[in-house]
Amino acid sequence: LRDEVIQRHFGAALAGGVRMPRIYGAVFANQAMETRDGRWFTVTQAMAGTAPAPTEAQLTAFLNENADRLRMPELRAATVVLFDNPSDGAAAISEERIRERFEFRRDALSRPERRTFTTLTAPNRAAADRIAAALRAGQSPEAVGQANNLQPARYADTPRSAVSDPAVAAAVFGMNEGQVSDPIEARVGFVVAQLTDVASGEPATLDSVREQIVQELRQEAARAAVFERVEAYDKARQEGKSFDDAVAEVGARTLRIPPVTRDGRSPEQPGFSAPPQLLESMWSLGANAVSEVVEAGGGQYFVVRVDRIVPPALPSLSEPDVRSQLAAAWTARENARLLNTRVDALTARIRGGEDLAAVAASVGASVTSASGVSREDQARGAGVLAGLFTAGSNEVFSQQQSQDSFVIGHTDKITPPNPTLAARMAEQLRIRMASDQLGAMGETAIVTSAKRVGARYDLALAREALGLEPTPAAAPGQ
């Protein structure tokens, strides 16, 4: 809470002392409210002509020009061996094993006693005594917390094992329903607890947990069956048996992996996906090589054999799909070239002094005139707006309007916004931008201050300060 208060005060100081310059809002307001007058006409693909079907030589040249982009990556096909079997999870479990497991896990399967209570943590015993007296007098935890500038902590339906402080847990689970505790000397401060509800524990019965125990035993049996097959496969390979013979002998199952790229994409099966661990093993082997047994986690293992490696290569024009796609790409490029050439020539004529209407008429186009066009007038089209609002007054522009058309035009007049109206919008925009800027400044201030004072954190010391157990050591390999 102290840190949050400090941050709020610091943020308020920044907000009170920082002012975004008015020119920022003025620039955006001017752009938003400025209008322009202009004339333009549209040049279509039909006016520029279309490219004929490409020849064999043109397609070959196009393929070579785009070799880096069109080259197919290396593909690999493989066989993966899996040691699990769907029937492993359906093994029969004897009644004796079920009862034995139930007796072993009876306490863990039982539902413990749970309690609902509220705690208030005071900085000293005197404050805790006042809190306990107020709660016993009938005041609510919220009212007591507000009077003492404390936040009540609520625990609903909580078992003893979920209460982190042993002293608090011992006190709460030793109280009667409705009772208020004496001040408890906890790891942090003095705690007063009010118990509001007690839910009795429910001992587990064999009938209530039978299905759960059966599933646990079946899962264990399935993992054991997998491990037995793995050991049998390793033994068979060490005895010199071939990959196929060893797989058949142990009863493992195989899956065919279609040709895939290094990142797991399959041209033959677009929806196929392979796990990274399998791909890593495939790309660590040569053709026809077999991996060692790889642990996939969760009690699963696999072995992979690389059946085929297809080196990177350009697609062949003899394939109908490849040929049609390349022909379409070549035609699109040539049509774009013809259209751009025609637009450049028409634009040059207007810039050379010819009348815009006369140039439009020479290609069968009609001129559109408009006044008071704003940036919000999206119906004009992206090309028209880009041209009108990037060209200066009395300048010619040309912009792409759609995939197969351009607009050529002239900006006749630029009308600035009304200063009174623009000033109001400028101030609104300035306030909005200042809010965004303030957040960035706060983050920068925190990072810079931390570097300046050499701030650092130590997880072990933090846990010690909170009275927690030391961080457990990581298991080997983690």
ROMARTOR-100740 format. One record per residue (C-alpha): x, y, z. Coordinates in nm, 4 decimals. Layout:
<recs>
+----------+----------+----------+
|        X |        Y |        Z |
+----------+----------+----------+
|        X |        Y |        Z |
...
+----------+----------+----------+
</recs>
This chain:
<recs>
+----------+----------+----------+
|        X |        Y |        Z |
+----------+----------+----------+
|   0.0000 |   0.0000 |   0.0000 |
|   0.2874 |   0.2350 |   0.0817 |
|   0.4395 |   0.1754 |  -0.2617 |
|   0.1060 |   0.2382 |  -0.4324 |
|   0.0579 |   0.5662 |  -0.2460 |
|   0.4092 |   0.6787 |  -0.3410 |
|   0.3471 |   0.5987 |  -0.7058 |
|   0.0163 |   0.7855 |  -0.7058 |
|   0.1775 |   1.0927 |  -0.5478 |
|   0.4660 |   1.0795 |  -0.7926 |
|   0.2230 |   1.0464 |  -1.0848 |
|   0.0197 |   1.3409 |  -0.9570 |
|   0.3382 |   1.5499 |  -0.9362 |
|   0.4253 |   1.4625 |  -1.2952 |
|   0.0726 |   1.5435 |  -1.4138 |
|   0.0789 |   1.8752 |  -1.2291 |
|   0.4171 |   1.9810 |  -1.3590 |
|   0.4151 |   1.8615 |  -1.7199 |
|   0.2321 |   2.0447 |  -1.9971 |
|   0.2210 |   1.9290 |  -2.3584 |
|   0.3101 |   2.2230 |  -2.5886 |
|   0.0016 |   2.3667 |  -2.7610 |
|   0.1641 |   2.3313 |  -3.1013 |
|   0.1207 |   1.9517 |  -3.0762 |
|  -0.2568 |   1.9767 |  -3.0581 |
|  -0.2618 |   2.2595 |  -3.3123 |
|  -0.0809 |   2.0531 |  -3.5752 |
|  -0.3240 |   1.7611 |  -3.5455 |
|  -0.6294 |   1.9874 |  -3.5313 |
|  -0.5141 |   2.1671 |  -3.8455 |
|  -0.4686 |   1.8364 |  -4.0260 |
|  -0.8085 |   1.7094 |  -3.9157 |
|  -1.0075 |   2.0229 |  -4.0064 |
|  -0.8246 |   2.1492 |  -4.3146 |
|  -1.0150 |   2.1152 |  -4.6468 |
|  -0.8933 |   2.1106 |  -5.0064 |
|  -1.0379 |   2.1755 |  -5.3532 |
|  -0.9228 |   1.9771 |  -5.6515 |
|  -0.9850 |   1.7998 |  -5.9825 |
|  -0.8895 |   1.4494 |  -6.0863 |
|  -0.9591 |   1.1627 |  -6.3262 |
|  -0.9113 |   0.7863 |  -6.3049 |
|  -0.6784 |   0.5826 |  -6.5264 |
|  -0.7813 |   0.2160 |  -6.5487 |
|  -0.5978 |  -0.0929 |  -6.6668 |
|  -0.8074 |  -0.0949 |  -6.9854 |
|  -0.6700 |   0.2504 |  -7.0750 |
|  -0.3140 |   0.1236 |  -7.0333 |
|  -0.3608 |  -0.2140 |  -7.2060 |
|  -0.3078 |  -0.5654 |  -7.0712 |
|  -0.0157 |  -0.8016 |  -7.1099 |
|  -0.0485 |  -1.1086 |  -7.3375 |
|   0.0051 |  -1.4617 |  -7.2069 |
|   0.3717 |  -1.5143 |  -7.1125 |
|   0.6034 |  -1.7246 |  -7.3271 |
|   0.8132 |  -2.0133 |  -7.1948 |
|   1.1228 |  -1.7935 |  -7.1947 |
|   0.9455 |  -1.5167 |  -7.0045 |
|   0.8199 |  -1.7585 |  -6.7400 |
|   1.1657 |  -1.9127 |  -6.6999 |
|   1.3228 |  -1.5690 |  -6.6640 |
|   1.0574 |  -1.4676 |  -6.4110 |
|   1.1196 |  -1.7861 |  -6.2122 |
|   1.4943 |  -1.7201 |  -6.2023 |
|   1.4463 |  -1.3547 |  -6.1071 |
|   1.2406 |  -1.4587 |  -5.8052 |
|   1.4429 |  -1.7696 |  -5.7182 |
|   1.5118 |  -1.6641 |  -5.3578 |
|   1.1430 |  -1.6100 |  -5.2891 |
|   1.0072 |  -1.9079 |  -5.4837 |
|   1.2636 |  -2.1741 |  -5.3950 |
|   1.1029 |  -2.4596 |  -5.2015 |
|   1.2752 |  -2.5273 |  -4.8656 |
|   1.4227 |  -2.8628 |  -4.7724 |
|   1.1593 |  -3.1257 |  -4.6966 |
|   1.1909 |  -3.4361 |  -4.4844 |
|   0.9627 |  -3.7393 |  -4.4561 |
|   0.9918 |  -3.9755 |  -4.1608 |
|   0.8491 |  -4.2649 |  -3.9647 |
|   0.7882 |  -4.2074 |  -3.5947 |
|   0.7566 |  -4.4938 |  -3.3474 |
|   0.5210 |  -4.4500 |  -3.0518 |
|   0.5351 |  -4.6918 |  -2.7607 |
|   0.1887 |  -4.6330 |  -2.6170 |
|  -0.1149 |  -4.8403 |  -2.7068 |
|  -0.4824 |  -4.7384 |  -2.6761 |
|  -0.5585 |  -5.0683 |  -2.5027 |
|  -0.3131 |  -4.9878 |  -2.2208 |
|  -0.5665 |  -4.7563 |  -2.0528 |
|  -0.8349 |  -5.0274 |  -2.0410 |
|  -0.6481 |  -5.2789 |  -1.8258 |
|  -0.8509 |  -5.4641 |  -1.5633 |
|  -0.7746 |  -5.3552 |  -1.2062 |
|  -0.8215 |  -5.6058 |  -0.9235 |
|  -1.0324 |  -5.5208 |  -0.6212 |
|  -0.7338 |  -5.5914 |  -0.3994 |
|  -0.5233 |  -5.3212 |  -0.5685 |
|  -0.8114 |  -5.0747 |  -0.5510 |
|  -0.8531 |  -5.1275 |  -0.1760 |
|  -0.4789 |  -5.1112 |  -0.1178 |
|  -0.4525 |  -4.7769 |  -0.2983 |
|  -0.7566 |  -4.6410 |  -0.1164 |
|  -0.6077 |  -4.7225 |   0.2233 |
|  -0.2788 |  -4.5628 |   0.1215 |
|  -0.4453 |  -4.2397 |   0.0004 |
|  -0.7436 |  -4.2223 |   0.2327 |
|  -0.6293 |  -3.9026 |   0.4083 |
|  -0.5378 |  -3.7245 |   0.0844 |
|  -0.8715 |  -3.8157 |  -0.0760 |
|  -1.0766 |  -3.7003 |   0.2223 |
|  -1.2148 |  -3.3475 |   0.2273 |
|  -1.0594 |  -3.1547 |   0.5204 |
|  -1.2423 |  -2.9252 |   0.7595 |
|  -1.2777 |  -2.5760 |   0.6093 |
|  -1.3367 |  -2.2439 |   0.7772 |
|  -1.4548 |  -1.9005 |   0.6656 |
|  -1.2966 |  -1.6107 |   0.8517 |
|  -1.1705 |  -1.2529 |   0.8238 |
|  -0.8384 |  -1.1169 |   0.9487 |
|  -0.7124 |  -0.7663 |   1.0232 |
|  -0.3368 |  -0.7115 |   1.0593 |
|  -0.2267 |  -0.4362 |   1.2981 |
|   0.1247 |  -0.2900 |   1.3320 |
|   0.1361 |  -0.3389 |   1.7116 |
|  -0.0392 |  -0.5171 |   1.9968 |
|  -0.2172 |  -0.2076 |   2.1243 |
|  -0.3858 |  -0.1521 |   1.7894 |
|  -0.4729 |  -0.5223 |   1.7702 |
|  -0.6369 |  -0.5054 |   2.1149 |
|  -0.8549 |  -0.2128 |   1.9982 |
|  -0.9541 |  -0.4059 |   1.6853 |
|  -1.0459 |  -0.7180 |   1.8829 |
|  -1.2562 |  -0.5109 |   2.1243 |
|  -1.4402 |  -0.3388 |   1.8375 |
|  -1.5175 |  -0.6693 |   1.6650 |
|  -1.6462 |  -0.8209 |   1.9899 |
|  -1.8658 |  -0.5128 |   2.0350 |
|  -2.0438 |  -0.6050 |   1.7108 |
|  -1.8731 |  -0.3770 |   1.4597 |
|  -1.8192 |  -0.5225 |   1.1106 |
|  -1.4635 |  -0.5986 |   0.9892 |
|  -1.5115 |  -0.3352 |   0.7150 |
|  -1.5998 |  -0.0625 |   0.9636 |
|  -1.3160 |  -0.1595 |   1.1970 |
|  -1.0720 |  -0.1691 |   0.9053 |
|  -1.1822 |   0.1729 |   0.7816 |
|  -1.1492 |   0.3231 |   1.1286 |
|  -0.7939 |   0.1893 |   1.1600 |
|  -0.6893 |   0.2471 |   0.7960 |
|  -0.6597 |  -0.1291 |   0.7391 |
|  -0.7902 |  -0.3620 |   0.4700 |
|  -0.9660 |  -0.6783 |   0.5960 |
|  -0.8525 |  -1.0069 |   0.4411 |
|  -1.1282 |  -1.2595 |   0.3741 |
|  -1.0794 |  -1.6377 |   0.3655 |
|  -1.3787 |  -1.8314 |   0.2324 |
|  -1.4143 |  -2.2084 |   0.2825 |
|  -1.0391 |  -2.2404 |   0.3516 |
|  -0.8646 |  -2.5583 |   0.4769 |
|  -0.5915 |  -2.5300 |   0.7389 |
|  -0.3233 |  -2.6220 |   0.4866 |
|  -0.4079 |  -2.3088 |   0.2818 |
|  -0.3371 |  -2.0676 |   0.5707 |
|   0.0274 |  -1.9706 |   0.5242 |
|   0.0983 |  -1.8389 |   0.8740 |
|   0.1138 |  -2.1291 |   1.1264 |
|   0.0198 |  -1.9066 |   1.4233 |
|  -0.2911 |  -1.7740 |   1.2473 |
|  -0.3869 |  -2.1250 |   1.1311 |
|  -0.3564 |  -2.2639 |   1.4854 |
|  -0.5690 |  -1.9847 |   1.6298 |
|  -0.8433 |  -1.9939 |   1.3652 |
|  -0.8805 |  -2.3719 |   1.3741 |
|  -0.8956 |  -2.3652 |   1.7533 |
|  -1.1862 |  -2.1188 |   1.7692 |
|  -1.5623 |  -2.1664 |   1.7770 |
|  -1.7959 |  -2.0253 |   1.5122 |
|  -1.8649 |  -1.6531 |   1.5682 |
|  -1.5628 |  -1.6076 |   1.7978 |
|  -1.3074 |  -1.3251 |   1.7735 |
|  -0.9485 |  -1.4180 |   1.8521 |
|  -0.7093 |  -1.2439 |   2.0861 |
|  -0.4207 |  -1.0648 |   1.9071 |
|  -0.2069 |  -1.3262 |   1.7291 |
|   0.1654 |  -1.2550 |   1.6975 |
|   0.2069 |  -1.3488 |   1.3311 |
|   0.5057 |  -1.3379 |   1.1013 |
|   0.4066 |  -0.9848 |   0.9990 |
|   0.2408 |  -0.7700 |   1.2670 |
|  -0.0402 |  -0.8722 |   1.5021 |
|  -0.3460 |  -1.0427 |   1.3517 |
|  -0.7028 |  -1.0460 |   1.4838 |
|  -0.9321 |  -1.3100 |   1.3282 |
|  -1.3110 |  -1.3378 |   1.3309 |
|  -1.4500 |  -1.6841 |   1.2507 |
|  -1.7894 |  -1.6804 |   1.0734 |
|  -1.8431 |  -2.0371 |   0.9486 |
|  -1.7158 |  -2.3914 |   1.0000 |
|  -1.7608 |  -2.6683 |   0.7407 |
|  -1.6918 |  -3.0141 |   0.8746 |
|  -1.4530 |  -3.2418 |   0.6937 |
|  -1.5802 |  -3.5342 |   0.4909 |
|  -1.3845 |  -3.8604 |   0.5103 |
|  -1.3427 |  -4.0377 |   0.1791 |
|  -1.5242 |  -4.3650 |   0.1165 |
|  -1.4190 |  -4.6289 |  -0.1297 |
|  -1.7415 |  -4.5935 |  -0.3271 |
|  -1.7019 |  -4.2150 |  -0.3626 |
|  -1.3465 |  -4.2324 |  -0.5007 |
|  -1.3452 |  -4.5731 |  -0.6685 |
|  -1.3495 |  -4.4360 |  -1.0244 |
|  -1.0702 |  -4.1899 |  -0.9449 |
|  -0.8515 |  -4.4665 |  -0.8029 |
|  -0.9218 |  -4.6970 |  -1.0966 |
|  -0.8163 |  -4.4223 |  -1.3414 |
|  -0.4965 |  -4.3580 |  -1.1448 |
|  -0.4051 |  -4.7277 |  -1.1460 |
|  -0.4821 |  -4.7582 |  -1.5179 |
|  -0.2637 |  -4.4583 |  -1.5962 |
|   0.0185 |  -4.6120 |  -1.3954 |
|  -0.0283 |  -4.9420 |  -1.5780 |
|  -0.0224 |  -4.7619 |  -1.9131 |
|   0.3018 |  -4.5800 |  -1.8251 |
|   0.4551 |  -4.9080 |  -1.7093 |
|   0.3545 |  -5.0773 |  -2.0363 |
|   0.5146 |  -4.7952 |  -2.2358 |
|   0.8380 |  -4.8210 |  -2.0399 |
|   0.8481 |  -5.1993 |  -2.0864 |
|   0.8187 |  -5.1560 |  -2.4639 |
|   1.0934 |  -4.8918 |  -2.4603 |
|   1.3271 |  -5.1266 |  -2.2717 |
|   1.2391 |  -5.4169 |  -2.5028 |
|   1.3058 |  -5.2002 |  -2.8110 |
|   1.6452 |  -5.0873 |  -2.6755 |
|   1.7378 |  -5.4490 |  -2.6018 |
|   1.6368 |  -5.5643 |  -2.9499 |
|   1.8420 |  -5.2896 |  -3.1168 |
|   2.1444 |  -5.3698 |  -2.8990 |
|   2.1133 |  -5.7311 |  -3.0124 |
|   2.1530 |  -5.6126 |  -3.3711 |
|   1.7948 |  -5.6320 |  -3.4907 |
|   1.6781 |  -5.3912 |  -3.7603 |
|   1.4545 |  -5.0935 |  -3.6937 |
|   1.1487 |  -5.2608 |  -3.8470 |
|   1.2081 |  -5.5950 |  -3.6707 |
|   1.2563 |  -5.4280 |  -3.3314 |
|   0.9378 |  -5.2239 |  -3.3704 |
|   0.7362 |  -5.5301 |  -3.4712 |
|   0.8798 |  -5.7407 |  -3.1883 |
|   0.7810 |  -5.5021 |  -2.9075 |
|   0.4364 |  -5.4196 |  -3.0481 |
|   0.4977 |  -5.0473 |  -3.0871 |
|   0.2945 |  -4.8479 |  -3.3382 |
|   0.4261 |  -4.6317 |  -3.6211 |
|   0.3042 |  -4.3139 |  -3.7874 |
|   0.4115 |  -4.1757 |  -4.1233 |
|   0.5224 |  -3.8130 |  -4.1228 |
|   0.4580 |  -3.6516 |  -4.4637 |
|   0.7283 |  -3.4322 |  -4.6174 |
|   0.7557 |  -3.1292 |  -4.3890 |
|   0.9679 |  -2.8155 |  -4.3694 |
|   1.1978 |  -2.7337 |  -4.0783 |
|   0.9144 |  -2.5442 |  -3.9084 |
|   0.6670 |  -2.8316 |  -3.9500 |
|   0.4604 |  -2.7205 |  -4.2516 |
|   0.3544 |  -2.9874 |  -4.5014 |
|   0.2846 |  -2.8968 |  -4.8685 |
|   0.0908 |  -3.2236 |  -4.9066 |
|  -0.1197 |  -3.1845 |  -4.5912 |
|  -0.1779 |  -2.8121 |  -4.5146 |
|  -0.3378 |  -2.8827 |  -4.1763 |
|  -0.0553 |  -3.1056 |  -4.0538 |
|   0.1564 |  -2.9958 |  -3.7577 |
|   0.4501 |  -3.1670 |  -3.5888 |
|   0.5825 |  -3.0975 |  -3.2363 |
|   0.9144 |  -2.9086 |  -3.2154 |
|   1.0868 |  -3.1974 |  -3.0337 |
|   1.0100 |  -3.4340 |  -3.3231 |
|   1.1266 |  -3.1814 |  -3.5844 |
|   1.4492 |  -3.1222 |  -3.3917 |
|   1.5217 |  -3.4961 |  -3.3926 |
|   1.4400 |  -3.5258 |  -3.7650 |
|   1.6797 |  -3.2461 |  -3.8591 |
|   1.9604 |  -3.3889 |  -3.6478 |
|   1.9702 |  -3.7072 |  -3.8586 |
|   2.0805 |  -3.8005 |  -4.2066 |
|   1.8759 |  -3.9914 |  -4.4639 |
|   1.7637 |  -4.3383 |  -4.3393 |
|   1.9156 |  -4.2675 |  -3.9951 |
|   1.7308 |  -4.3686 |  -3.6782 |
|   1.7281 |  -4.1642 |  -3.3583 |
|   1.7790 |  -4.2903 |  -3.0053 |
|   1.4695 |  -4.3184 |  -2.7845 |
|   1.3546 |  -3.9637 |  -2.7068 |
|   1.1532 |  -3.8797 |  -2.3942 |
|   0.8615 |  -3.6551 |  -2.4913 |
|   0.7360 |  -3.5870 |  -2.1369 |
|   0.4254 |  -3.7126 |  -1.9629 |
|   0.5528 |  -4.0706 |  -1.9711 |
|   0.5700 |  -4.0729 |  -2.3539 |
|   0.8669 |  -4.1762 |  -2.5706 |
|   0.9332 |  -4.1892 |  -2.9428 |
|   1.1901 |  -4.2946 |  -3.2013 |
|   1.2098 |  -4.1353 |  -3.5452 |
|   1.3634 |  -4.2550 |  -3.8716 |
|   1.4252 |  -4.0112 |  -4.1577 |
|   1.2906 |  -4.1877 |  -4.4675 |
|   1.3576 |  -3.9220 |  -4.7296 |
|   1.5260 |  -3.5833 |  -4.7675 |
|   1.4157 |  -3.3537 |  -5.0507 |
|   1.6792 |  -3.0808 |  -5.1027 |
|   1.5753 |  -2.7183 |  -5.1676 |
|   1.4741 |  -2.6633 |  -5.5306 |
|   1.2846 |  -2.4263 |  -5.7560 |
|   0.9345 |  -2.5374 |  -5.8532 |
|   0.9055 |  -2.6969 |  -6.1965 |
|   0.7141 |  -2.5293 |  -6.4808 |
|   0.5974 |  -2.8750 |  -6.5862 |
|   0.3601 |  -2.8800 |  -6.2875 |
|   0.0257 |  -2.7264 |  -6.3966 |
|  -0.0425 |  -2.5523 |  -6.0648 |
|   0.3051 |  -2.4003 |  -6.0534 |
|   0.2823 |  -2.2845 |  -6.4134 |
|  -0.0591 |  -2.1209 |  -6.3691 |
|   0.0471 |  -1.9411 |  -6.0494 |
|   0.3671 |  -1.8105 |  -6.2089 |
|   0.1770 |  -1.7015 |  -6.5195 |
|  -0.0724 |  -1.5105 |  -6.3045 |
|   0.2094 |  -1.3413 |  -6.1086 |
|   0.3961 |  -1.2500 |  -6.4285 |
|   0.0793 |  -1.1081 |  -6.5874 |
|   0.0009 |  -0.9035 |  -6.2757 |
|   0.3527 |  -0.7593 |  -6.2762 |
|   0.3397 |  -0.6705 |  -6.6455 |
|  -0.0065 |  -0.5150 |  -6.6151 |
|   0.1171 |  -0.3035 |  -6.3254 |
|   0.4172 |  -0.1959 |  -6.5346 |
|   0.1930 |  -0.0952 |  -6.8276 |
|  -0.0410 |   0.0964 |  -6.5968 |
|   0.2430 |   0.2798 |  -6.4200 |
|   0.4042 |   0.3702 |  -6.7525 |
|   0.0774 |   0.5147 |  -6.8832 |
|   0.0146 |   0.7099 |  -6.5615 |
|   0.3688 |   0.8525 |  -6.5632 |
|   0.3276 |   0.9660 |  -6.9241 |
|  -0.0105 |   1.1339 |  -6.8604 |
|   0.1169 |   1.3030 |  -6.5436 |
|   0.4217 |   1.4337 |  -6.7288 |
|   0.1948 |   1.5921 |  -6.9965 |
|  -0.0034 |   1.7801 |  -6.7301 |
|   0.3127 |   1.8948 |  -6.5527 |
|   0.4423 |   2.0050 |  -6.8911 |
|   0.1545 |   2.2522 |  -6.9246 |
|  -0.1298 |   2.0585 |  -7.0919 |
|  -0.4791 |   2.1077 |  -6.9577 |
|  -0.5912 |   1.8355 |  -6.7167 |
|  -0.9323 |   1.8006 |  -6.8860 |
|  -0.7717 |   1.7646 |  -7.2299 |
|  -0.5337 |   1.4935 |  -7.1057 |
|  -0.8243 |   1.3076 |  -6.9448 |
|  -1.0269 |   1.3265 |  -7.2645 |
|  -0.7351 |   1.1774 |  -7.4638 |
|  -0.7785 |   0.8476 |  -7.2777 |
|  -1.1583 |   0.8612 |  -7.2551 |
|  -1.1690 |   0.9589 |  -6.8857 |
|  -1.3956 |   1.2174 |  -6.7224 |
|  -1.2788 |   1.4791 |  -6.4720 |
|  -1.4276 |   1.5013 |  -6.1220 |
|  -1.4173 |   1.8361 |  -5.9398 |
|  -1.4797 |   1.8828 |  -5.5679 |
|  -1.4416 |   2.1570 |  -5.3098 |
|  -1.4185 |   2.1400 |  -4.9323 |
|  -1.2848 |   1.7823 |  -4.9272 |
|  -1.1702 |   1.6750 |  -4.5788 |
|  -0.9491 |   1.3877 |  -4.4671 |
|  -1.2590 |   1.2137 |  -4.3293 |
|  -1.4215 |   1.1987 |  -4.6747 |
|  -1.3338 |   0.8307 |  -4.7240 |
|  -1.5892 |   0.7878 |  -5.0035 |
|  -1.3495 |   0.9716 |  -5.2361 |
|  -1.1060 |   0.6825 |  -5.2170 |
|  -0.7629 |   0.6430 |  -5.0617 |
|  -0.5802 |   0.7586 |  -5.3759 |
|  -0.7769 |   1.0840 |  -5.4080 |
|  -0.7283 |   1.1751 |  -5.0403 |
|  -0.3582 |   1.0865 |  -5.0496 |
|  -0.3099 |   1.3002 |  -5.3600 |
|  -0.5082 |   1.6041 |  -5.2461 |
|  -0.3510 |   1.6122 |  -4.8986 |
|   0.0121 |   1.5475 |  -4.9986 |
|   0.0347 |   1.7832 |  -5.2957 |
|   0.0782 |   2.1535 |  -5.2354 |
|  -0.1530 |   2.4192 |  -5.3712 |
|  -0.1593 |   2.4233 |  -5.7565 |
|   0.0441 |   2.1014 |  -5.7726 |
|  -0.0225 |   1.7869 |  -5.9795 |
|  -0.0481 |   1.4476 |  -5.8117 |
|  -0.0825 |   1.0806 |  -5.9091 |
|  -0.1778 |   0.8087 |  -5.6603 |
|  -0.2902 |   0.4465 |  -5.6768 |
|  -0.6648 |   0.4289 |  -5.6179 |
|  -0.7150 |   0.0514 |  -5.6368 |
|  -0.5255 |  -0.2585 |  -5.7458 |
|  -0.5813 |  -0.1772 |  -6.1144 |
|  -0.6394 |   0.1992 |  -6.1232 |
|  -0.4683 |   0.5314 |  -6.0494 |
|  -0.5971 |   0.8854 |  -6.0039 |
|  -0.4231 |   1.1842 |  -6.1616 |
|  -0.5275 |   1.5233 |  -6.0346 |
|  -0.4542 |   1.8792 |  -5.9327 |
|  -0.4867 |   2.0447 |  -5.5892 |
|  -0.6503 |   2.3802 |  -5.6648 |
|  -0.6894 |   2.5318 |  -5.3182 |
|  -0.6038 |   2.4658 |  -4.9530 |
|  -0.8444 |   2.6113 |  -4.6946 |
|  -0.7189 |   2.6236 |  -4.3339 |
|  -0.9694 |   2.5575 |  -4.0527 |
|  -1.1579 |   2.8243 |  -3.8624 |
|  -0.9184 |   2.9229 |  -3.5794 |
|  -1.1916 |   2.9295 |  -3.3140 |
|  -1.3124 |   2.5804 |  -3.3953 |
|  -0.9597 |   2.4472 |  -3.4425 |
|  -0.8472 |   2.5860 |  -3.1058 |
|  -1.1140 |   2.3856 |  -2.9242 |
|  -1.0122 |   2.0626 |  -3.0978 |
|  -0.6424 |   2.1416 |  -3.0493 |
|  -0.6912 |   2.1675 |  -2.6725 |
|  -0.8847 |   1.8390 |  -2.6619 |
|  -0.6144 |   1.6627 |  -2.8610 |
|  -0.3420 |   1.8155 |  -2.6435 |
|  -0.5058 |   1.6798 |  -2.3266 |
|  -0.5433 |   1.3354 |  -2.4834 |
|  -0.1809 |   1.3263 |  -2.5986 |
|  -0.0597 |   1.4537 |  -2.2616 |
|  -0.2269 |   1.1595 |  -2.0882 |
|  -0.0483 |   0.9109 |  -2.3143 |
|   0.2814 |   1.0945 |  -2.2747 |
|   0.2468 |   1.1017 |  -1.8952 |
|   0.2298 |   0.7209 |  -1.8764 |
|   0.5440 |   0.6877 |  -2.0852 |
|   0.7250 |   0.9478 |  -1.8731 |
|   0.6294 |   0.7646 |  -1.5524 |
|   0.7662 |   0.4330 |  -1.6823 |
|   1.0861 |   0.6035 |  -1.7985 |
|   1.1286 |   0.7768 |  -1.4617 |
|   1.0947 |   0.4472 |  -1.2715 |
|   1.3422 |   0.2614 |  -1.4952 |
|   1.5924 |   0.5490 |  -1.4870 |
|   1.5669 |   0.5862 |  -1.1096 |
|   1.6175 |   0.2137 |  -1.0557 |
|   1.9355 |   0.2243 |  -1.2643 |
|   2.0616 |   0.5355 |  -1.0888 |
|   2.0293 |   0.3924 |  -0.7370 |
|   2.1363 |   0.0417 |  -0.8379 |
|   1.8073 |  -0.1209 |  -0.7373 |
|   1.7988 |  -0.4996 |  -0.7451 |
|   1.5905 |  -0.7846 |  -0.6088 |
|   1.6820 |  -1.0990 |  -0.4207 |
|   1.4184 |  -1.3725 |  -0.4126 |
|   1.5816 |  -1.5614 |  -0.1261 |
|   1.5962 |  -1.2501 |   0.0967 |
|   1.2378 |  -1.1609 |   0.0069 |
|   1.1137 |  -1.5033 |   0.1129 |
|   1.3164 |  -1.4784 |   0.4333 |
|   1.1681 |  -1.1363 |   0.5129 |
|   0.8168 |  -1.2770 |   0.4653 |
|   0.8925 |  -1.5730 |   0.6900 |
|   0.8563 |  -1.8255 |   0.4067 |
|   1.0543 |  -2.1395 |   0.3481 |
|   1.3652 |  -2.1018 |   0.1275 |
|   1.3033 |  -2.1542 |  -0.2406 |
|   1.3284 |  -2.5283 |  -0.3105 |
|   1.6185 |  -2.6306 |  -0.5305 |
|   1.5307 |  -2.7067 |  -0.8924 |
|   1.5184 |  -3.0713 |  -0.9906 |
|   1.8072 |  -3.1964 |  -1.2053 |
|   1.7668 |  -3.0948 |  -1.5669 |
|   1.5206 |  -2.8132 |  -1.4889 |
+----------+----------+----------+
</recs>
